[in-house]
Amino acid sequence: MKQFTTPTILLRSLMMYVACLGVFGQAHAQDVKIGYIDAQRLLQSASAKAAEEKMAQEFSKRNKELQDLATKIKTMAEKYDKDAPVMSEGDRIKKQRELTDLDQDFKRKQRIFNEDVNQRRSEELASFSDRVKKAVKQIAEAEKYDIVLQEEPIYYNPRVDLTEKVLKAISK
């Protein structure tokens, strides 16, 4: 087993220190420009709200039909509860079946409506996300950013926040 003397250990430590300085100094010499966008602010922007409004208008008629059907079922159920004691057994069974059928129809329509809304929301979100990515890429290339982060960092200098520039770009 070879024993190292103190001067050998010091020499090796000094060589490692110099090597590290060279590597880190070289990395530091190449400035990396980093930007940041606030995804929450983008999702609360006028462009995002306009997409939500568009969807609300698109589905308003179907939503109204569902609300009307729910009201109809509620009214029929209340009437049934009130009239059931004086109805014949056959009429009671007929009204129960009618209410059950109407309720199942309502639940089916509501499920389909919710699936359509969710699918449309996903499409709008994907479209919005594509517009944001395109705007970020254009800004990053024009201003020579190496990295643009989206997740909220613990700290960032407001000068690297590109959110306003992206909002302006997507609102055009």
C-alpha positions in Angstrom: 0.0 0.0 0.0 1.4 3.3 -1.0 1.4 6.1 1.5 0.9 9.7 0.5 2.9 12.4 2.1 1.4 15.7 3.1 3.0 17.6 0.2 1.6 15.1 -2.3 -1.9 15.5 -0.8 -1.6 19.3 -0.9 -0.3 19.1 -4.5 -3.3 16.9 -5.6 -5.8 19.2 -3.8 -4.3 22.2 -5.5 -4.5 20.6 -8.9 -8.2 19.6 -8.3 -8.9 23.2 -7.2 -7.3 24.6 -10.3 -9.1 22.2 -12.5 -12.4 23.1 -10.9 -11.7 26.8 -11.3 -11.1 26.2 -15.0 -14.3 24.3 -15.5 -16.5 26.6 -13.5 -14.8 29.7 -14.8 -15.4 28.6 -18.4 -19.1 27.9 -17.7 -19.5 31.2 -16.0 -17.8 33.0 -18.9 -20.7 31.9 -21.1 -23.6 33.9 -19.9 -26.9 32.0 -19.8 -30.0 34.2 -20.2 -33.0 32.8 -18.4 -36.6 34.0 -18.5 -39.7 33.2 -16.6 -43.5 33.2 -17.5 -46.3 33.0 -14.9 -48.7 30.4 -16.1 -51.4 31.3 -13.7 -51.4 34.9 -14.9 -51.6 33.7 -18.5 -54.6 31.5 -17.6 -56.3 34.4 -16.0 -55.6 36.7 -19.0 -58.2 38.3 -21.2 -57.4 35.8 -24.0 -58.1 32.9 -21.7 -61.3 34.5 -20.4 -62.4 35.2 -24.0 -62.0 31.4 -24.8 -64.1 30.6 -21.7 -66.8 33.1 -22.8 -66.8 31.5 -26.3 -67.3 28.1 -24.7 -70.1 29.3 -22.4 -72.0 30.7 -25.4 -71.3 27.6 -27.4 -72.9 25.3 -24.7 -75.5 27.8 -23.3 -78.4 26.3 -25.3 -77.7 22.7 -24.2 -77.1 23.9 -20.7 -80.5 25.7 -20.7 -82.2 22.5 -22.0 -80.7 20.5 -19.2 -81.8 23.0 -16.6 -85.3 23.0 -18.0 -85.4 19.2 -18.0 -84.2 19.2 -14.3 -86.9 21.7 -13.4 -89.5 19.5 -15.2 -88.4 16.4 -13.3 -88.4 18.3 -10.0 -91.9 19.6 -10.7 -93.2 16.1 -11.7 -91.6 14.5 -8.6 -93.3 17.1 -6.3 -96.6 16.6 -8.0 -96.2 12.8 -7.8 -95.4 13.1 -4.0 -98.4 15.2 -3.5 -100.8 13.1 -5.6 -99.4 9.6 -4.8 -101.7 8.9 -1.8 -104.8 9.4 -3.9 -103.7 7.6 -7.1 -104.5 4.1 -8.1 -101.7 1.5 -7.9 -101.5 1.4 -11.8 -101.3 5.2 -12.1 -98.6 5.3 -9.3 -96.5 2.7 -11.1 -97.0 4.4 -14.4 -95.9 7.8 -13.0 -92.9 6.2 -11.2 -91.8 4.6 -14.4 -92.2 7.9 -16.3 -90.2 9.8 -13.6 -87.5 7.1 -13.7 -87.2 7.2 -17.5 -87.1 11.0 -17.5 -84.4 10.9 -14.7 -82.3 8.4 -16.6 -82.6 10.5 -19.8 -81.6 13.5 -17.9 -78.5 11.8 -16.4 -77.5 10.5 -19.8 -77.8 13.9 -21.4 -75.9 15.5 -18.5 -73.1 13.0 -18.8 -72.8 13.6 -22.6 -73.0 17.3 -22.0 -70.2 17.2 -19.4 -68.0 15.0 -21.7 -68.5 17.4 -24.5 -67.7 20.4 -22.3 -64.5 18.7 -21.0 -63.4 17.7 -24.5 -64.0 21.3 -25.8 -62.2 22.8 -22.8 -59.2 20.5 -23.5 -59.2 21.6 -27.1 -59.3 25.3 -26.1 -56.6 24.8 -23.5 -54.4 23.0 -26.1 -54.9 25.8 -28.6 -54.2 28.5 -25.9 -51.1 26.5 -24.9 -49.8 26.4 -28.5 -50.3 30.1 -28.9 -48.4 30.7 -25.6 -45.5 28.4 -26.7 -45.3 30.1 -30.1 -45.2 33.5 -28.4 -42.6 32.4 -25.9 -40.4 30.9 -28.6 -40.6 34.1 -30.7 -39.7 36.3 -27.7 -36.9 33.9 -26.6 -35.3 33.8 -30.0 -35.7 37.6 -30.6 -34.2 38.5 -27.2 -31.7 35.6 -27.1 -33.0 33.7 -24.1 -31.4 30.3 -23.5 -34.1 29.0 -21.1 -37.6 30.1 -20.3 -39.1 28.6 -17.2 -42.8 28.1 -16.5 -42.9 26.6 -13.0 -42.9 29.1 -10.3 -39.4 29.5 -8.9 -38.6 30.3 -5.3 -37.1 33.6 -6.4 -36.8 35.4 -9.6 -35.8 39.0 -10.6 -38.8 40.7 -12.2 -36.6 41.7 -15.1 -36.6 38.1 -16.3 -40.5 37.9 -16.1 -41.7 37.6 -19.7 -45.3 37.2 -18.9 -46.4 40.7 -20.0 -44.6 40.3 -23.3 -46.3 36.9 -23.9 -49.7 38.3 -23.0 -49.2 41.1 -25.5 -48.1 38.6 -28.2 -51.0 36.3 -27.7 -53.6 39.0 -27.6 -52.7 40.2 -31.1 
